[in-house]
Amino acid sequence: MAQPTSLKTSGIRLRPLLAGVAFLLSLLLLNGCQPRQEEPPGQRYDFKGKVVSVDKAAKRVTVAHDEVKGYMDAMTMPFALKDDWAFEVLAPGDMITATLVVSNSSTRLEDLVITQEGGTDPNADKTEGSSATRPGDAVPDYGLLNQDGQPIHLGQYQGKVLLLTFIYTRCPLPEYCTLMSNNFAVIDKELEKTPALYERTHLLSISFDPEYDTPKVLRSYGAAHTGKFAGET
C-alpha cells in the first residue's frame, strides 16, 4: 500500500513544475505570435545619382547624388540598401533613382531602379597596385587650414597619437558626420580625465566641403560639439 502513496506524493510535487513549464511555453508561444517590429517609416525623399562603388560585404553603395530637395545638397556618400538583389547587379557608373528613407538613427535607399547601365566607370574608386597606400606607409605631410584661419600640417603632430575623421558640417545623415563628431566629443572628454594622455593625443576633423566649411563655420561647428571655442577643431 505504500507504493500508491508514494506515487500520489510524487504527482503533487510535479504539479508546480509542470505548471511552470506550461506557463513558460505559453509565454514563448505568445511572443512567437507577436508581429515583428517594423523599421520606423521615417521621412522619404526622391533620390537620383550615379554609382561610384559597391561594397557587397558591408552592404553599402557609394553614390554621387544630385541635390535631395528639402534635405541635403549634392554630395558623394555611402548608403545602405534595403534590397539585397541590388548588390548582384549594381556596378560603378550605373545611374539610379531611389527613395531615401531617413529615420532618427539611420538612412537607407529603397525602391531602387537602374535607369542607365554605365559599366565600369574610370572615375570610380579603384586600387592602383603600385600606388596603393599600405599599412605602415608614411602619411604625406598634407597642409590644412584650421578654424582659426591658421595653416597647419600633419607633420606637426609627429610623436602624438593623431585621430582623424572626415566630415562636412551640412551633412544631415544621422549615422555619419553628426555621429562621428559626437563620438569625437566623447573621446575628447574622456581624454581630459588623464592630462598626460590628453597631451599626447590630438583629434582632427577634416572637412571635404571647404567652399562652405570656412574657418568661421568650422569654429562654430566644433564649439557646438565640444563647448570649446579655443584650440583646433
PyMOL commands that set and color helices and strands:
alter all, ss='L'
color gray80, all
select helices_A, chain A and resi 2-33+86-89+129-131+154-157+177-192+195-199+215-226
alter helices_A, ss='H'
color red, helices_A
select strands_A, chain A and resi 43-55+60-65+75-80+95-102+107-116+143-145+151-153+161-167+201-207
alter strands_A, ss='S'
color yellow, strands_A
deselect
rebuild
show_as cartoon
